[in-house]
Structures are given as C-alpha cells and as structure tokens.
Amino acid sequence: MPFNGGEKRCVGEDQASDSDSSRFSESMASLSDYECSRQSFTSDSSSKSSSPASASPPRVVTFDEVMGAARNLENMTLVHEIAVNENFQLKKDALPENSLASRVKRIVHQAYWDVLESELNADPPEYDHAIKLFEEIREILLSFLIPGSGNRLRNQICEVLDTDLIRQQAEHGAVDIQGLANYIISTMGKLCAPVRDDDIRKLKATGNIVELLRQIFHVLDLMNMDMANFLIRSFRPHFQRQLVDYERTKFQEILEETPSALDKTTKWIKESINEELLSVSETGLTPGAGTSSKPHLSPTLVLNNSYLKLLQWDYQKKEFPETLITDEARLQELTEKLNQLKIIACLSLITNNMLGAITEGLPELADRLKRVSAVLLEGMNKETFNLKEVLNSVGVQTCAEVNKTLVERGLPTLNAEVQANLIGQFSSIEKEDNPIRSLIDKRIQLYLKSLLGLPSPQKCLPPMPGGLAVIQQELEVLGCQYANIVNLNKQVYGPFYANILRKLLFGEEATGKTDASSSAN
C-alpha cells in the first residue's frame, strides 16, 4: 500500500521573467491618441466579451460552465507560477503530526502492513496482496521510463515482475520474494536521482521483507516527486516562451464561460480614471474647456496609475482584479516589503534632520540604525502588530546607539529633551497623514511611476528621489520585481485592458466606430 500523500505547490522567492512588452506597448501607444484608438484593437478578438457594460440581458451560466472556468483558472495559475517562479516545486503535503487525519492514516496503513505480514508468515504463505504490490511497483517503475527509450530495461522489468509468472510460482511454493525485492531496489538505483542514493542504501540494509516493501513504496513516492519536479524544470523554458499566448487564450475561455470575469478589473481601472479626472479638475489643467467636455486622459497613464494602486491595496478588505489573481501573492509580498521600507526611510529622514551634525561621516552608525529599524519592524503588516509601540522602541534604541557612538568618540551624549523629541517624532509617523510619511510615500510613488515608464527597468533605472538613499538598494530590487510583474501582465491582458479603457474613456461612440471598422475588415 503506497504512501501517496497529496501534493501542494511550494512558492519560493519570486523570479518574474523579464519579458519584452512590445505587444502591449503597440496597443497602448495607439490608444493614447483619440483617433487611433478606434483602430487599435479591431483585429484582436480576444477582448470582445470584456465590455464593462452591455445592453444584452444577463446570460444564465450553468454549473458545468462555472466548473470549466474554475479548471481553466487553476491550469492558468499553475502554468503562470511555473513560468515566473524559478523556485517553484512540488512537495509532499504532510499532515499535522497529532491531527485526527494523521492518526487515522497511520492506523490504517499499519493495519494494512500487519495483514500483509500475517499472510506471508502463514503456513502455507499467502501471496495475493504481495503480488498486487509487485504489480503496482512494476507500473510505477515503468512510468519513470521515457516513452520510446529504455526498451531493454522496460522488457526486463515486465519479465521479472510478470505477475502471472509470480502467481504460478506462488502456487508451487517457489516464489522468491526477497529476490524480487532486491531486483526492484537495484532498478530503483538506476532510475533515481542522486539525492536518493542514501535512501537506496538504507533499503538494501533492511532485513524484514514487509518493512522493506513498505520503505520501497516510500522511496518510490519520493522518486515520483523528483520526476515531477524534473519535468517542471524541463518544461519551464517552454512555458516561459508560450506564457503570453497561453494565458491570454485561457482567460478568454474563462471570459466566455463567465461573462462577469472582468467586473473587478473594470472597477479597478474605473477608480483610477475617476481619480485622474478629479486631479485634472482640481488643478485646472483644462482651462477654456466647455462644461460638457470631458478631459482626454492618457490610457497608459491611467493603467500605470492602476498598477501603482496595487502597492497600496488593502488585501484583507478589497477584492483583487481578476487579471492579476495569478500574481496576487507576489504583489501582496511586495506591498508588505514596501511598507516596511517606507517607515525605515521616514525614520532615517527624521534622524538626519535632527542628528545630522552628529551622524554625518559615520556610515557604520547609519547602517546599524537601519538594521535595528528593520529588525524591530519585521512583521509590521500583521493585524496584531502595534506600530506606535514599536516606533517608540525604535526611537529608544536609536538614542542608545547614538549615545554609544558618542561615548566611544569622547563626545557628550544626547540630552533628555533631544531624545524625547526624537522618540516623539518617530512615534508620530504611525499616522498615515504624517507630513514626513506623506512626503516619502510621494517620492516612492514617483520613483515607481518612472520605473513603469521604462522599456527595460533592469538595464536603466530612473534616478532615486531625495531622501530614499537609505533604502535605495532594496527599493531598486523591489522596483524591478514589481516592473517585471506589471510588464508581463500588460503583455497578457493588454487587449482586455484596451477594450475596457476604450469603453470607459471614449464611450459608445468609439465602440461603434471600432465595430464598424472591424466589420469593414
């Protein structure tokens, strides 16, 4: 009875592919111009069903269609994860040690092996269950062979583990169970990855035949996992090359089965449009425009601002856009890292403003203060994290580190008033409307916005705004990871975004002309 535990995906550190964004760029460049926008996507039918508004009555979706969409989403998510995450691998889903499920599994498996042992120790021995195990082992070993190759080994396995022959030998009391087990171990040694060599040696040292069969299945289970991960690594380059077309096609299938599959995405983009319109009206950038005229917004600007909102997203309360579901975990992790970097930058700016004359020329002190802040701010995105209390602790620790440095240099320490003022200012940045926090946030947004405007962020990074030097290295790495996610997402879902933007920015008139142009073609 093999230990076929479930499998789960293990997501490691993200390595988003740095892919060329020319497909989306061509689409969005044409959308930027009002007239060209009516011709940009007439030839691309992948977004025909993505209209945010429709005059047609809602279509009834069947259960089979919903399940089909769910399967497409699962497949799309899996392929996306394999392609963009270099550390993706399958691992056994181990049950909690003392859980009910773990105890039941252990009892049932032990009962099975106990029955097998009693059958083999009977007089005469009973081999029915053992023969079934050999048959299953044979099929597992054959599954490791590449189709079209290894015919000699394939024939040998089928010949040695011929269950009909083994059954005839059992009827005449001539079956050699230990000999068959030894052959299986030898074959496993030829097929396994080097990491399993120790497991094979342990099998050879096992004397009890029932325990040996049990451990054979355990190692075969591990070999199955090794083979699956090997295939994942082998197919990753292919997935990366085909990811854009595959993911777009799969999402189109989801959209056809579930017409509302772009509702959250439309809402996400519409929020950015409304914010841009409000900003334009407040700054008065359209003087002389009629009261009924609508400002012409750049679709690229709107979409980039939509992406920027994802790094300020409330992942606990707000629904995520459907087109970014495959990257939700990655974006949430980047958001949490960015929140920590923002606070560190604020603390550094306050320290430099208040103690600049003391800390100037002491880079080792600045690095030490940064490490102290980073350690104390670890886990700041958890609901139970008390930011104000931690900021107060950071302030106390900062004063202690500065005083220590001053003493080492024979200088007077900070007086009580300066220390209290520093700790108070640190604690004040807990409020989101704190002026220093708002300033740092605007500068980070400016940097990330500049990053999204570059064709290849890894080759040429934008200049770092003032006040962010302390987090420059971390922010550049985070920014490149973020830009990779965004650029790949643009390539895949560009046609869908363009159709939504065309409807929201240019209205039904633009849609009508596009349709006419399309029909003319």
C-alpha positions in Angstrom: 0.0 0.0 0.0 1.9 3.1 -1.2 2.0 6.3 0.7 0.5 8.5 -1.9 0.2 11.7 0.0 -1.3 14.8 -1.6 0.8 17.4 -3.3 0.9 21.2 -2.9 2.6 24.0 -4.6 5.6 25.5 -2.8 6.2 29.1 -3.8 9.7 30.3 -3.2 11.3 33.6 -3.9 9.9 35.3 -6.9 11.8 35.4 -10.1 9.4 37.1 -12.5 10.5 36.8 -16.1 11.9 39.9 -17.7 10.0 39.7 -20.9 9.6 42.2 -23.7 6.5 44.3 -23.5 6.3 45.3 -27.2 2.9 43.7 -27.8 1.2 45.8 -25.2 3.2 48.9 -25.9 2.0 48.9 -29.5 -1.6 48.6 -28.4 -1.4 51.2 -25.7 0.5 53.7 -27.9 -2.3 53.7 -30.4 -4.8 54.0 -27.6 -3.1 57.2 -26.4 -4.3 59.0 -29.5 -8.0 59.5 -29.6 -8.5 58.8 -33.3 -6.1 55.9 -33.5 -7.8 54.3 -30.6 -10.7 53.3 -32.8 -8.4 51.1 -34.9 -6.0 49.7 -32.3 -7.8 46.5 -31.3 -10.3 45.9 -34.1 -8.2 42.9 -35.3 -7.9 41.3 -31.8 -11.0 39.3 -30.9 -9.6 38.2 -27.5 -11.4 41.0 -25.7 -14.8 41.1 -27.4 -16.5 39.8 -24.3 -14.8 42.2 -21.9 -17.2 45.1 -22.3 -17.9 46.7 -18.9 -21.4 47.4 -20.0 -23.8 45.6 -22.2 -27.3 46.2 -23.4 -27.9 42.4 -23.7 -29.8 40.6 -20.8 -27.5 38.6 -18.5 -26.8 35.1 -19.7 -27.5 32.2 -17.4 -24.3 30.4 -16.5 -24.6 26.7 -16.0 -22.8 24.7 -13.3 -20.6 22.9 -15.9 -19.5 26.3 -17.3 -18.6 27.5 -13.8 -16.6 24.4 -13.2 -14.9 24.7 -16.6 -13.9 28.3 -15.8 -12.5 27.1 -12.4 -10.4 24.4 -14.1 -9.1 26.9 -16.7 -8.2 29.3 -13.9 -6.4 26.6 -12.0 -4.4 25.5 -15.0 -3.6 29.1 -15.9 -2.5 29.8 -12.4 -0.3 26.7 -12.3 1.4 27.4 -15.6 1.9 31.1 -14.6 3.6 30.1 -11.3 5.9 27.6 -13.0 6.9 30.1 -15.6 7.6 33.2 -13.4 8.8 31.4 -10.2 12.2 29.8 -10.7 12.0 28.1 -7.3 8.5 26.6 -7.8 8.5 22.9 -6.9 6.1 20.2 -5.7 6.4 19.0 -2.1 4.5 16.3 -0.1 1.7 17.7 1.8 2.5 16.4 5.3 -0.4 16.2 7.7 0.0 17.8 11.2 1.7 15.3 13.5 -1.0 14.8 16.0 -4.1 15.6 13.9 -7.0 13.2 13.6 -6.3 12.7 9.9 -2.7 11.9 10.6 -3.6 9.3 13.3 -6.2 7.7 11.1 -3.8 7.4 8.2 -1.1 5.9 10.4 -3.5 3.4 11.9 -5.0 2.3 8.6 -1.5 1.9 6.9 -0.2 0.0 9.9 -3.2 -2.3 9.8 -2.5 -3.0 6.1 1.1 -3.9 6.6 0.2 -6.0 9.6 -2.2 -8.0 7.5 0.5 -8.5 4.8 3.0 -9.7 7.4 0.5 -12.2 8.8 -0.2 -13.6 5.3 3.5 -14.0 4.4 4.1 -15.7 7.8 1.1 -18.1 7.4 1.7 -21.8 6.7 1.5 -22.0 3.8 2.1 -18.4 3.0 -0.5 -16.3 1.1 0.9 -14.1 -1.6 -2.2 -12.4 -3.1 -1.6 -9.0 -1.5 2.2 -9.2 -2.1 1.6 -9.9 -5.8 -0.7 -6.9 -6.1 2.1 -4.8 -4.6 4.6 -6.1 -7.1 2.2 -5.3 -9.9 1.8 -1.7 -8.7 5.6 -1.4 -8.2 6.1 -2.6 -11.8 3.7 0.1 -13.2 5.5 2.8 -11.1 8.9 1.7 -12.4 7.6 1.7 -16.0 6.3 5.2 -15.5 9.8 6.5 -14.8 10.9 5.4 -18.3 10.9 7.9 -21.1 8.5 6.8 -23.9 10.4 5.5 -26.9 13.6 4.8 -25.0 14.8 2.2 -22.4 13.1 -0.7 -24.2 15.7 -3.2 -22.9 15.0 -2.1 -19.3 11.3 -1.9 -19.9 11.3 -5.5 -21.2 13.4 -6.7 -18.3 11.0 -5.1 -15.7 8.0 -6.6 -17.4 9.7 -10.0 -17.5 11.0 -10.1 -13.9 7.8 -8.6 -12.4 5.4 -10.7 -14.5 2.6 -11.2 -12.0 1.2 -14.2 -13.9 4.5 -15.9 -13.6 4.9 -14.9 -9.9 1.4 -16.2 -9.2 2.3 -19.6 -10.8 5.5 -19.7 -8.7 3.4 -18.9 -5.6 1.1 -21.8 -6.3 4.0 -24.2 -6.3 5.8 -22.5 -3.3 8.7 -21.4 -5.5 8.3 -17.6 -5.4 11.4 -15.7 -4.2 10.0 -12.5 -2.5 13.4 -11.3 -1.3 14.9 -11.8 -4.8 12.2 -9.8 -6.4 12.6 -7.0 -3.8 16.4 -7.0 -4.4 15.8 -6.6 -8.2 13.3 -3.7 -7.5 15.9 -1.9 -5.3 18.6 -2.4 -8.0 16.3 -1.0 -10.7 15.3 2.0 -8.5 19.0 2.7 -8.0 19.4 3.0 -11.8 16.3 5.3 -12.2 16.5 7.6 -9.1 18.1 11.0 -8.8 21.5 11.2 -7.0 19.7 12.7 -4.0 18.0 9.3 -3.4 21.2 7.3 -3.2 21.2 7.2 0.6 17.6 6.0 0.6 18.5 3.2 -1.8 21.4 2.2 0.5 19.0 2.1 3.5 16.7 -0.2 1.5 19.5 -2.7 0.9 20.2 -2.8 4.6 16.6 -3.5 5.6 16.1 -7.2 6.6 12.4 -7.6 7.3 10.6 -8.1 4.0 7.4 -6.4 5.0 9.2 -3.3 6.3 11.3 -3.4 3.1 8.2 -3.3 0.8 6.9 -0.5 2.9 10.0 1.5 2.6 10.2 0.7 -1.2 6.9 2.5 -1.6 8.0 5.4 0.5 11.1 5.9 -1.7 9.1 5.4 -4.9 6.8 8.2 -3.7 9.8 10.4 -3.3 11.1 9.4 -6.8 7.7 10.4 -8.2 8.0 13.8 -6.7 11.6 14.1 -8.0 10.3 13.2 -11.5 7.5 15.7 -11.4 9.9 18.5 -10.3 12.4 17.4 -13.1 9.6 17.7 -15.7 8.7 21.1 -14.3 12.2 22.4 -14.7 12.5 20.9 -18.1 9.2 22.5 -19.4 9.8 25.9 -17.7 11.6 27.4 -20.7 8.7 26.3 -23.0 6.1 27.7 -20.6 8.0 31.0 -20.5 8.1 31.2 -24.3 4.4 30.4 -24.6 3.1 32.0 -21.5 1.6 35.2 -23.0 -0.5 33.4 -25.7 -1.4 30.5 -23.4 -2.6 32.7 -20.5 -4.5 35.1 -22.8 -6.2 32.2 -24.5 -7.2 30.6 -21.2 -8.5 33.8 -19.8 -10.6 34.3 -23.0 -12.1 30.9 -22.4 -12.9 31.9 -18.8 -14.5 35.1 -20.0 -16.7 33.2 -22.5 -17.8 30.8 -19.7 -18.2 33.6 -17.1 -19.1 36.9 -18.6 -18.6 38.7 -15.3 -14.9 37.7 -15.2 -13.8 41.3 -15.8 -16.1 43.1 -13.4 -13.5 43.7 -10.7 -10.9 44.6 -13.2 -13.2 47.2 -14.7 -13.9 48.6 -11.3 -10.2 48.8 -10.6 -9.5 50.8 -13.8 -12.6 53.0 -13.3 -11.3 54.0 -9.9 -8.1 55.3 -11.5 -10.0 57.2 -14.2 -12.1 58.9 -11.5 -9.0 59.8 -9.5 -7.3 61.2 -12.6 -10.4 63.2 -13.6 -10.6 64.6 -10.1 -7.0 65.5 -10.2 -7.4 67.3 -13.5 -10.4 69.3 -12.3 -8.7 70.3 -9.1 -5.5 71.5 -10.7 -7.4 73.3 -13.5 -5.4 71.8 -16.3 -8.1 72.2 -18.9 -8.9 76.0 -18.9 -11.3 77.1 -21.5 -12.9 73.6 -21.9 -16.7 73.5 -22.1 -18.6 72.4 -19.1 -19.8 69.3 -21.0 -16.4 68.4 -22.4 -14.6 65.5 -20.8 -10.8 65.8 -20.4 -8.8 63.4 -22.6 -6.8 61.1 -20.3 -3.9 59.0 -21.5 -4.9 55.3 -21.3 -1.3 54.4 -20.5 -1.2 56.9 -17.6 -4.5 55.6 -16.3 -3.3 51.9 -16.4 0.0 52.7 -14.8 -1.7 54.5 -12.0 -4.0 51.5 -11.6 -0.9 49.3 -11.2 0.5 51.7 -8.6 -2.6 51.4 -6.6 -1.8 47.7 -6.1 1.1 48.6 -3.9 -1.3 50.4 -1.6 -4.0 47.8 -1.7 -6.0 46.6 1.3 -5.7 42.9 0.6 -7.9 42.0 3.6 -10.9 44.1 2.5 -10.7 44.9 -1.2 -11.4 42.5 -4.0 -8.5 42.0 -6.3 -8.7 42.4 -10.1 -9.3 39.1 -11.9 -6.5 39.7 -14.4 -3.9 39.9 -11.5 -5.1 36.9 -9.5 -2.1 34.8 -10.6 0.3 37.5 -9.1 -1.8 38.5 -6.0 0.5 36.7 -3.5 3.6 38.2 -5.1 2.2 41.8 -5.2 1.0 41.4 -1.6 4.5 40.4 -0.5 6.0 43.4 -2.4 3.4 45.7 -0.7 4.4 44.4 2.7 8.1 44.9 2.0 7.4 48.4 0.6 5.5 49.4 3.7 8.5 48.5 5.8 10.9 50.4 3.6 8.7 53.5 3.8 8.9 53.5 7.6 12.7 52.9 7.5 13.1 55.9 5.1 10.9 58.1 7.4 13.0 57.2 10.4 16.2 57.9 8.6 15.0 61.2 7.4 14.0 62.3 10.9 17.3 61.1 12.3 19.3 63.0 9.7 17.2 66.2 10.2 17.7 66.1 14.0 21.1 64.5 14.4 22.7 65.1 11.0 25.6 67.0 12.5 26.4 64.0 14.7 25.8 61.1 12.3 27.4 62.8 9.3 30.6 60.9 8.3 29.6 57.8 10.3 28.2 55.4 7.7 28.6 52.4 10.1 26.2 54.2 12.5 23.6 54.8 9.8 23.8 51.1 8.7 23.4 50.0 12.3 20.4 52.2 12.9 18.9 50.8 9.7 19.4 47.2 10.8 17.8 48.0 14.2 14.8 49.5 12.5 14.4 46.6 10.0 14.5 44.0 12.8 12.0 45.8 15.0 9.6 46.4 12.1 9.6 42.8 11.0 6.0 41.5 10.7 4.6 45.1 10.7 1.8 44.0 8.3 0.2 41.6 10.8 -3.0 42.8 12.5 -1.6 42.2 16.0 1.4 44.5 15.2 1.4 47.7 17.3 3.3 50.1 15.1 3.2 53.0 17.5 4.7 50.9 20.3 7.4 49.6 18.0 8.3 53.0 16.7 8.7 54.2 20.3 11.1 51.2 20.8 13.0 52.1 17.7 13.4 55.6 19.0 14.7 54.4 22.3 17.1 52.0 20.6 18.3 54.8 18.2 19.1 57.1 21.1 21.0 54.3 22.8 23.0 53.5 19.6 23.8 57.2 19.0 24.9 57.8 22.6 27.1 54.7 22.5 28.8 56.1 19.4 29.2 59.5 21.0 30.8 58.0 24.2 33.2 55.9 22.1 34.4 59.2 20.5 34.6 61.1 23.8 31.6 63.3 23.0 28.7 64.3 25.2 25.6 62.2 24.9 22.2 63.5 23.7 20.3 65.4 26.4 16.9 64.3 27.6 15.0 66.9 25.6 16.5 65.8 22.3 15.9 62.2 23.0 12.3 62.8 23.9 11.8 64.9 20.8 13.3 62.2 18.6 11.2 59.4 20.1 8.1 61.6 19.8 8.7 62.3 16.1 9.4 58.6 15.5 6.0 57.7 17.1 4.2 60.3 15.1 4.8 58.6 11.7 2.4 55.9 12.8 -0.3 58.2 11.4 -0.8 57.9 7.7 -1.3 61.6 7.2 2.0 62.5 8.9 3.8 65.0 6.7 7.1 63.1 6.5 5.3 59.8 5.8 3.3 61.5 3.0 6.5 63.0 1.6 8.3 59.7 1.5 5.3 58.0 0.0 5.0 60.5 -2.8 8.7 60.1 -3.6 8.5 56.3 -3.7 5.4 56.6 -5.9 7.3 59.0 -8.2 10.2 56.5 -8.5 7.9 53.5 -9.2 5.9 55.6 -11.7 9.1 56.4 -13.5 10.1 52.8 -13.5 6.9 51.7 -15.2 7.6 54.2 -18.0 10.9 52.5 -18.9 11.1 49.8 -21.6 13.6 47.7 -19.7 14.0 48.7 -16.0 16.8 46.3 -15.3 19.1 48.0 -17.9 18.5 51.6 -17.0 17.0 52.5 -13.6 15.5 56.0 -13.1 17.3 58.4 -10.6 16.4 57.8 -7.0 14.5 60.8 -5.4 16.0 62.6 -2.5 15.5 61.1 1.0 15.4 57.5 -0.3 19.2 56.8 -0.3 18.9 54.7 2.8 16.6 52.2 1.1 17.9 52.6 -2.5 19.3 49.1 -2.9 16.2 47.4 -1.6 13.9 49.8 -3.5 15.6 49.1 -6.8 15.4 45.3 -6.3 11.7 45.6 -5.3 11.0 48.0 -8.2 12.5 45.6 -10.8 10.4 42.7 -9.4 7.3 44.9 -9.5 8.0 46.1 -13.0 8.5 42.5 -14.2 5.1 41.6 -12.9 3.5 44.6 -14.4 5.1 44.3 -17.9 4.2 40.6 -18.2 0.6 41.4 -17.1 0.4 44.1 -19.7 1.5 41.7 -22.4 -1.0 39.1 -21.5 -4.0 41.2 -20.7 -3.3 44.3 -22.9 -6.2 43.7 -25.3 -8.6 43.3 -22.4 -7.4 46.4 -20.7 -7.5 48.3 -24.0 -11.2 47.4 -24.6 -12.2 48.4 -21.1 -10.3 51.7 -21.4 -11.8 52.4 -24.8 -15.3 52.0 -23.4 -14.6 54.0 -20.2 -12.6 56.8 -21.8 -14.2 57.2 -25.2 -17.8 55.9 -24.7 -20.2 54.2 -27.0 -19.2 56.4 -30.0 -15.7 55.0 -30.0 -17.1 51.5 -29.7 -19.4 51.9 -32.6 -16.6 53.2 -34.9 -14.4 50.3 -33.8 -17.1 47.8 -34.6 -17.7 49.4 -37.9 -14.0 49.3 -38.7 -13.8 45.7 -37.7 -16.7 44.7 -39.8 -15.2 46.5 -42.7 -12.1 44.5 -42.4 
